[in-house]
Amino acid sequence: MAEGLYFRQLLAGRDFATDDGLATTMRNQAYVVGDASTGEVLLVDPAYDVAGLLGWARAKDLRVAGVVATHYHADHVGGEILGERIEGLAELLELADVPVHVQKDEVAWVAEMTGAPVSSLVAHSDEDLLQVGSVMLRLLHTPGHTPGSQCVVVGDNLVTGDTLFLEGCGRTDLPGADAEEMYTSLQRLASLPGGLTVWPGHYYSPEPSASMDEVRRTNPVLERVDRAQWLRQFS
C-alpha cells in the first residue's frame, strides 16, 4: 500500500454476489481504489451486485465518488451475457449519482450494453489523469480486447481489466476486438516498470496478482517477438 492509497481487490461470488452462480463461474474481480485518509474511492468494474458493493464500501466508511470501466463487456459493467442480465452501471446510478469514467472510444458501447445514460459517462483519452482525494490514477488506452479497453496505474499497481491476465490475455475474437491492436497494447504494458503489481479483471490463475517482472517472465503473450509471429500464434 502506497502512503495514502486505499486499494482492495474483490472477487465476485466470494466477496460480493455470493449467491450468484454466474458471478461465481465468471470469477470477475472488482477493485476499490482511492484515498485512505479521506475515504473517497472509485469502484473499478462494478457488476453483478452493485448494492452489495456500495454496502461493502459504506461498512468500511468509504464514500464512492465514481466508477472506472476498463471496457464495455457485461461481466464488468452490466448488461446481457449468455442470456442473463447482469447488474451494473444502470443499477448503480440509480443508487449513487456518480460519474463513470470510460475511454472515449467506448462511450457508445458502454451506453448500449449497460443502459446507463450517456450524460453520466465521462470520456477519457490515453494518459489522462484522474484524481480521487489526494490519489492520482493514470488511464492507459489499451485497445485489442475491445476498442476502448483501458488499464489503470495507481501507485505501484496496474489494473489491467481483460487486456492482460497473469496467464494469457483477453480474447480477440469478439465484436470490436483486434488482434493487431492487442499486440501493440501488450507490448506497451510489457515495457512498464517491473515493480508494478498486475491486478487482472478475472481470477484465472493460482494467484490473484503478480509483479510485472513475474508476468513478463512467465506469460507467453508478452514475449518480445515480431508482430507477424505473435499474430500467427495468438490471432
VEXNU-310347 format. One record per residue (C-alpha): residue number from 1; residue in one letter; y, x negated, z. Coordinates in nm, 4 decimals. Each point is the difference from the previous one (the first is absolute). Layout:
BEGIN
<node NUM, "a", <Y, X, Z>> ...
This chain:
BEGIN
<node 1, "m", <0.0000, 0.0000, 0.0000>> <node 2, "a", <0.3375, -0.1430, -0.1020>> <node 3, "e", <0.2687, 0.0361, 0.2649>> <node 4, "g", <0.1386, 0.3524, -0.0130>> <node 5, "l", <-0.2579, 0.1184, -0.2552>> <node 6, "y", <-0.2251, 0.2978, 0.0637>> <node 7, "f", <-0.3026, -0.0052, -0.2325>> <node 8, "r", <-0.3109, 0.2135, 0.0297>> <node 9, "q", <-0.2866, 0.0732, -0.2365>> <node 10, "l", <-0.1664, 0.3431, 0.0303>> <node 11, "l", <-0.3307, 0.0954, -0.1640>> <node 12, "a", <-0.0376, 0.3550, -0.1318>> <node 13, "g", <-0.3081, 0.1665, 0.1467>> <node 14, "r", <0.0116, -0.2177, 0.3102>> <node 15, "d", <0.3573, -0.0231, 0.1320>> <node 16, "f", <0.1150, 0.3301, -0.1531>> <node 17, "a", <-0.1557, 0.2779, -0.2100>> <node 18, "t", <-0.3156, -0.0532, 0.2049>> <node 19, "d", <-0.1551, 0.3311, -0.1064>> <node 20, "d", <0.0687, -0.0502, -0.3722>> <node 21, "g", <-0.3101, -0.1039, -0.1917>> <node 22, "l", <0.1928, -0.1104, -0.3074>> <node 23, "a", <0.2286, -0.2199, 0.2102>> <node 24, "t", <-0.3033, -0.1615, 0.1601>> <node 25, "t", <-0.1534, -0.0628, -0.3426>> <node 26, "m", <0.3138, -0.1351, -0.1686>> <node 27, "r", <0.0825, -0.2417, 0.2851>> <node 28, "n", <0.3747, -0.0022, -0.0651>> <node 29, "q", <0.2212, -0.2092, 0.2225>> <node 30, "a", <0.3499, 0.1151, 0.0919>> <node 31, "y", <0.2581, -0.2229, 0.1641>> <node 32, "v", <0.2725, 0.0458, 0.2599>> <node 33, "v", <0.2711, -0.2627, -0.0454>> <node 34, "g", <0.3365, -0.0358, 0.1685>> <node 35, "d", <0.2164, -0.1252, 0.2842>> <node 36, "a", <-0.1873, -0.0403, 0.3276>> <node 37, "s", <0.3217, -0.0064, 0.2033>> <node 38, "t", <0.1479, 0.3243, -0.1338>> <node 39, "g", <-0.3247, 0.1811, -0.0803>> <node 40, "e", <0.1227, 0.0823, -0.3497>> <node 41, "v", <-0.2891, -0.0204, -0.2493>> <node 42, "l", <-0.1097, 0.0789, -0.3540>> <node 43, "l", <-0.3384, 0.1448, -0.0947>> <node 44, "v", <-0.1691, -0.1690, -0.2950>> <node 45, "d", <-0.2296, 0.2308, -0.2003>> <node 46, "p", <-0.0338, 0.2969, 0.2378>> <node 47, "a", <-0.2697, 0.2439, -0.1151>> <node 48, "y", <-0.2821, 0.2265, 0.1216>> <node 49, "d", <0.1536, 0.0990, 0.3381>> <node 50, "v", <0.3757, -0.0408, 0.0000>> <node 51, "a", <0.0500, 0.2019, 0.3190>> <node 52, "g", <-0.2509, -0.2277, 0.1693>> <node 53, "l", <0.1840, -0.3098, -0.1194>> <node 54, "l", <0.3353, 0.1338, 0.1164>> <node 55, "g", <-0.1545, 0.0961, 0.3327>> <node 56, "w", <-0.1514, -0.3460, 0.0352>> <node 57, "a", <0.3452, -0.1516, -0.0513>> <node 58, "r", <0.1620, 0.2343, 0.2535>> <node 59, "a", <-0.2658, -0.0874, 0.2571>> <node 60, "k", <0.0968, -0.3660, -0.0426>> <node 61, "d", <0.3730, 0.0860, 0.0418>> <node 62, "l", <0.0619, -0.0878, -0.3639>> <node 63, "r", <0.2447, 0.1794, -0.2284>> <node 64, "v", <-0.1101, 0.0364, -0.3618>> <node 65, "a", <0.3057, -0.0782, -0.2133>> <node 66, "g", <-0.1634, 0.0057, -0.3417>> <node 67, "v", <-0.3030, -0.0557, -0.2176>> <node 68, "v", <-0.1008, -0.2711, -0.2477>> <node 69, "a", <-0.2437, 0.0970, -0.2765>> <node 70, "t", <-0.1958, -0.2869, -0.1536>> <node 71, "h", <-0.1003, 0.2228, -0.2949>> <node 72, "y", <-0.0449, 0.3609, -0.1035>> <node 73, "h", <-0.3739, 0.0577, 0.0508>> <node 74, "a", <-0.0895, 0.2989, 0.2149>> <node 75, "d", <-0.1975, -0.1941, 0.2605>> <node 76, "h", <0.3194, -0.1909, 0.0817>> <node 77, "v", <0.2743, 0.2621, -0.0277>> <node 78, "g", <-0.1755, 0.3357, -0.0296>> <node 79, "g", <-0.1042, 0.2230, -0.2866>> <node 80, "e", <-0.3267, 0.1016, -0.1609>> <node 81, "i", <-0.2984, -0.2305, -0.0339>> <node 82, "l", <-0.3664, 0.0790, -0.0660>> <node 83, "g", <0.0876, 0.3695, 0.0060>> <node 84, "e", <0.1450, -0.0202, 0.3508>> <node 85, "r", <0.3587, 0.0188, 0.1191>> <node 86, "i", <0.1132, -0.2883, 0.2202>> <node 87, "e", <0.3006, 0.0423, 0.2256>> <node 88, "g", <0.2815, -0.2402, -0.0665>> <node 89, "l", <0.3691, -0.0243, -0.0734>> <node 90, "a", <0.0669, 0.3698, -0.0618>> <node 91, "e", <-0.1477, 0.0964, 0.3358>> <node 92, "l", <0.1647, -0.2910, 0.1799>> <node 93, "l", <0.3443, 0.0915, -0.1331>> <node 94, "e", <-0.0412, 0.3487, 0.1398>> <node 95, "l", <-0.0360, -0.1580, 0.3445>> <node 96, "a", <0.2431, -0.2926, -0.0300>> <node 97, "d", <0.3088, -0.0252, -0.2216>> <node 98, "v", <-0.0311, -0.3674, -0.0941>> <node 99, "p", <0.0426, -0.2020, -0.3220>> <node 100, "v", <-0.3059, -0.1057, -0.1968>> <node 101, "h", <0.0350, -0.3437, -0.1584>> <node 102, "v", <-0.1801, -0.0354, -0.3345>> <node 103, "q", <0.0150, -0.2400, -0.2917>> <node 104, "k", <0.2354, 0.1361, -0.2662>> <node 105, "d", <-0.2677, 0.0150, -0.2712>> <node 106, "e", <-0.2053, 0.2334, 0.2152>> <node 107, "v", <0.2487, 0.2647, 0.1156>> <node 108, "a", <-0.1260, 0.2627, -0.2455>> <node 109, "w", <-0.3653, -0.0851, 0.0709>> <node 110, "v", <0.0463, 0.0336, 0.3772>> <node 111, "a", <0.1886, 0.3287, -0.0345>> <node 112, "e", <-0.2636, 0.1482, -0.2322>> <node 113, "m", <-0.2980, -0.1138, 0.2072>> <node 114, "t", <0.1316, 0.0966, 0.3424>> <node 115, "g", <0.2388, 0.2887, -0.0607>> <node 116, "a", <0.2680, -0.1854, 0.1974>> <node 117, "p", <0.3560, 0.0714, -0.1195>> <node 118, "v", <0.1559, -0.2725, -0.2131>> <node 119, "s", <0.3087, 0.0212, 0.2223>> <node 120, "s", <-0.2029, -0.1524, 0.2847>> <node 121, "l", <-0.1213, -0.2952, -0.2094>> <node 122, "v", <0.2034, -0.3215, 0.0106>> <node 123, "a", <-0.0605, -0.2147, -0.3093>> <node 124, "h", <-0.0293, -0.3771, 0.0441>> <node 125, "s", <-0.0102, -0.3018, -0.2285>> <node 126, "d", <-0.1942, -0.3217, 0.0340>> <node 127, "e", <0.1159, -0.2199, 0.2900>> <node 128, "d", <0.2004, 0.2797, 0.1642>> <node 129, "l", <0.0508, -0.0406, 0.3746>> <node 130, "l", <-0.0544, 0.2923, 0.2344>> <node 131, "q", <0.1258, -0.0125, 0.3579>> <node 132, "v", <-0.1414, 0.1868, 0.2975>> <node 133, "g", <0.1796, -0.0852, 0.3206>> <node 134, "s", <0.0401, -0.3772, -0.0076>> <node 135, "v", <-0.3166, -0.0520, -0.2069>> <node 136, "m", <0.0212, -0.0683, -0.3728>> <node 137, "l", <-0.2698, 0.0984, -0.2499>> <node 138, "r", <-0.0191, -0.1559, -0.3462>> <node 139, "l", <-0.1396, 0.2202, -0.2764>> <node 140, "l", <-0.1930, -0.1667, -0.2828>> <node 141, "h", <-0.0693, 0.1923, -0.3214>> <node 142, "t", <-0.3641, -0.0748, -0.0845>> <node 143, "p", <-0.1066, 0.2259, -0.2883>> <node 144, "g", <-0.3558, 0.0076, -0.1245>> <node 145, "h", <-0.1878, 0.2514, 0.2122>> <node 146, "t", <0.2847, 0.2437, -0.0692>> <node 147, "p", <0.3358, -0.0495, -0.1785>> <node 148, "g", <0.2004, -0.0008, 0.3216>> <node 149, "s", <-0.2343, -0.1646, 0.2464>> <node 150, "q", <0.1924, -0.1995, 0.2582>> <node 151, "c", <-0.0892, -0.2364, 0.2821>> <node 152, "v", <0.1944, -0.0535, 0.3212>> <node 153, "v", <0.0834, -0.3323, 0.1625>> <node 154, "v", <0.1120, 0.0302, 0.3618>> <node 155, "g", <0.0010, -0.2967, 0.2340>> <node 156, "d", <-0.3201, -0.1941, -0.0645>> <node 157, "n", <-0.1764, 0.3074, -0.1390>> <node 158, "l", <-0.0733, 0.1179, -0.3541>> <node 159, "v", <-0.0996, 0.3655, -0.0423>> <node 160, "t", <-0.1651, 0.0205, -0.3403>> <node 161, "g", <-0.0989, 0.3648, -0.0502>> <node 162, "d", <-0.2604, 0.0115, -0.2776>> <node 163, "t", <0.1356, -0.2983, -0.1926>> <node 164, "l", <-0.2013, -0.2571, 0.1944>> <node 165, "f", <-0.2966, 0.0433, 0.2326>> <node 166, "l", <-0.1574, -0.2758, 0.2039>> <node 167, "e", <-0.2877, 0.0159, -0.2472>> <node 168, "g", <0.1083, 0.1077, -0.3492>> <node 169, "c", <0.2964, 0.2045, -0.1149>> <node 170, "g", <0.0920, 0.3560, -0.0898>> <node 171, "r", <-0.1544, 0.1745, -0.2993>> <node 172, "t", <0.1621, -0.0389, -0.3410>> <node 173, "d", <-0.1829, 0.2825, -0.1775>> <node 174, "l", <0.1990, 0.2905, 0.1476>> <node 175, "p", <0.3026, 0.1823, -0.1490>> <node 176, "g", <0.3017, -0.2305, -0.0009>> <node 177, "a", <-0.2028, -0.3127, 0.0716>> <node 178, "d", <0.0356, -0.3180, -0.2036>> <node 179, "a", <-0.2324, -0.2990, 0.0284>> <node 180, "e", <0.2505, -0.2477, -0.1446>> <node 181, "e", <0.2685, 0.1055, 0.2457>> <node 182, "m", <-0.2543, -0.0269, 0.2801>> <node 183, "y", <-0.0710, -0.3600, -0.0981>> <node 184, "t", <0.3714, -0.0831, 0.0187>> <node 185, "s", <0.0418, 0.1764, 0.3345>> <node 186, "l", <-0.3018, -0.1728, 0.1528>> <node 187, "q", <0.1173, -0.3416, -0.1135>> <node 188, "r", <0.3356, 0.0751, 0.1606>> <node 189, "l", <-0.1634, 0.0952, 0.3289>> <node 190, "a", <-0.2212, -0.3083, -0.0156>> <node 191, "s", <0.3132, -0.2149, -0.0078>> <node 192, "l", <0.1280, 0.1361, 0.3325>> <node 193, "p", <-0.0223, -0.2139, 0.3167>> <node 194, "g", <-0.3523, -0.0460, 0.1301>> <node 195, "g", <0.1024, 0.0835, 0.3563>> <node 196, "l", <0.0668, 0.3632, -0.0863>> <node 197, "t", <-0.2536, 0.2495, 0.1325>> <node 198, "v", <-0.1269, 0.2344, -0.2712>> <node 199, "w", <-0.0357, 0.3642, 0.1062>> <node 200, "p", <-0.1585, 0.2129, -0.2772>> <node 201, "g", <0.0102, 0.3737, -0.0604>> <node 202, "h", <-0.3737, 0.0489, 0.0632>> <node 203, "y", <-0.2470, -0.1367, 0.2533>> <node 204, "y", <-0.2486, -0.1262, -0.2583>> <node 205, "s", <-0.0914, -0.3329, 0.1630>> <node 206, "p", <-0.1627, -0.1097, 0.3257>> <node 207, "e", <0.3440, -0.0887, 0.1360>> <node 208, "p", <0.3127, 0.2183, -0.0189>> <node 209, "s", <0.2291, -0.2886, -0.0964>> <node 210, "a", <-0.0021, -0.3683, -0.0894>> <node 211, "s", <0.2410, -0.2834, -0.0703>> <node 212, "m", <0.1195, -0.0489, -0.3554>> <node 213, "d", <-0.1569, -0.3460, 0.0105>> <node 214, "e", <-0.3376, 0.1597, 0.0771>> <node 215, "v", <0.0391, 0.2727, -0.2634>> <node 216, "r", <0.0956, -0.2578, -0.2649>> <node 217, "r", <-0.3081, -0.2044, 0.0912>> <node 218, "t", <-0.2518, 0.2860, -0.0068>> <node 219, "n", <0.1314, 0.2728, -0.2314>> <node 220, "p", <-0.0938, -0.0595, -0.3655>> <node 221, "v", <0.2852, 0.2143, -0.1357>> <node 222, "l", <0.2442, -0.2686, 0.1153>> <node 223, "e", <-0.1673, -0.2879, -0.1803>> <node 224, "r", <0.2432, -0.2112, -0.2014>> <node 225, "v", <-0.1393, 0.0873, -0.3424>> <node 226, "d", <0.1842, 0.0802, -0.3205>> <node 227, "r", <0.0853, 0.3601, -0.0794>> <node 228, "a", <-0.2589, 0.0402, -0.2776>> <node 229, "q", <-0.2826, -0.1256, 0.2209>> <node 230, "w", <0.1049, 0.2274, 0.2878>> <node 231, "l", <0.0154, 0.3031, -0.2283>> <node 232, "r", <-0.3476, -0.0719, -0.1349>> <node 233, "q", <-0.1309, 0.0119, 0.3565>> <node 234, "f", <0.2064, 0.2769, 0.1559>> <node 235, "s", <0.1467, 0.2245, -0.2679>> 
